[in-house]
Amino acid sequence: MSRKHSNNFKKLFNFTRKFSELCGCDVIKDDYKLDWRTYAIFILINLALSCTVYSNYIEVIVKGDLYNLLKSASVIGTGVQGYTKLINGLRQQKEIRYLYREIIDMYETYELKSLAYKQSLKYNISLVKKLLAITFATVLIVSIGVTVVPLYMLIFQNIRVDIMPFIFPFIDTSTDFGFYLTFVLHIICVFFGTYGNFIMDSWLFIYAAHVPLMKNILKCKFDDLDGILEEYPRNVEKSGQLLSDIFKWHQKYINFCKTIKDTFFWVIAVQIGFEFMGIVCTIVCIFLEIWPPAPAYLLYISCLLYSYCSLGNIVEVSNDDVIDIIYDCCWYNLTVPEQKMILIMLRESQQATGILIGGVVPLSLNTALQITKTVYTMSMFLKSSLN
């Protein structure tokens, strides 16, 4: 028996698990337990957030540099997002494992079916590859860009610029040793900040990308049912078992979508909220030329914002497609009790909602457009006020 598609998916997902193992948060393991790496990440995140507060006290209160608040507001979101994702991953590890097992079961079951099912699996493997490639490339480019710009200025222009807009207590950055030690610590924070966030981002993207797969499998099942109904109309013995399987699969589809929304509720809410704040502050930093690595960081948070909103669009479109799939089937060739099952599925599909931000605003490209307009307005207002 060929296990091509399931093995391909496992290889792709295991790529993300390497980073989760590095951070001590590989909750996909059934026997997962906290270890020293998990506690080290907790300490690192708390240290970065504490140092941001400390830096604002020194720069703003002591030295009177109000612009440091802008730089801090730009990057503090990454720390808060990372903290939220780590806590969420530890609290929701059962649900995360459930979603992973459901996907593996889909591949292992339907890669043995007809060509139509295999094509759906192949399409989804391609989609997952693209999502992972785009997400990882963004993280890689930004992590390099944020560190290379200050390094270039140090080597070729002899100008000392901090990678991150915060300092550490008891380290004097005016000395050579203090500056280079802070530089190295900033690189560590950038690495774990970007790649640590990459873990939960990639898992959310992969899980949501399988909503269309479940929809496509539902379509294949209805196509099989239509073929039977054309040959044996109103024959419960021929259509009853397959219709029952379709009904169960539709319930699984609804539960899968609901689990994604509930599991990543706070991740999405915190992500979108702090990305909005981060984009506004980073744009103003670029206008005022007060933080050289700002353009690279702006690329990172902007890509994540639109990636998250696109994700919501995928789920929204899939929900609409499910309604059409159910309505377009040969339900008129079913018996009355079977037609009632179709009616139940149709009613539940029409009541389905997509992913929401904080349970209020839909996560979609239309929301991304509205956020972009607000970002422009706020950025121009802050720029004119500070100038």
Buried (B, 14 or more C-beta within 10 A) or exposed (E): EEEEBBEBBBEBBEEBBEBBBBBBBBBBEEEBEEEEBBEEBBEBBEBBBBBBEBBBEBBBEEEEBEBBBBBBBBBBBBBBBBBBBBBBBBEBBEBBBBBBEBBBEBBBEBBBBEEBBBEBBBEBBEBBEEBBEEBBEBBEBBBBBBBEBBBEBBEEEEEBBBBBBBBBEEBEBEEEEBBEBBBEBBBEBBEBBBBBBBBBBBBBBBBBBBBBBBBBBBBBBBEBBBEBBEEEBEBEEBBBEBBEEBBEBBEBBBEBBEBBBEBBBBBBBBBBBBBBBBBBBBBBBBBBEBBBBBBBBBBBBBBBBBBBBBBBBBBBBBBBBBBEBBEEBBBEBBBEEBBEBBEBBBEBBEEBEBBBBEEEBBBBEBBBEEBBEEBEEBBEEBBEEEE
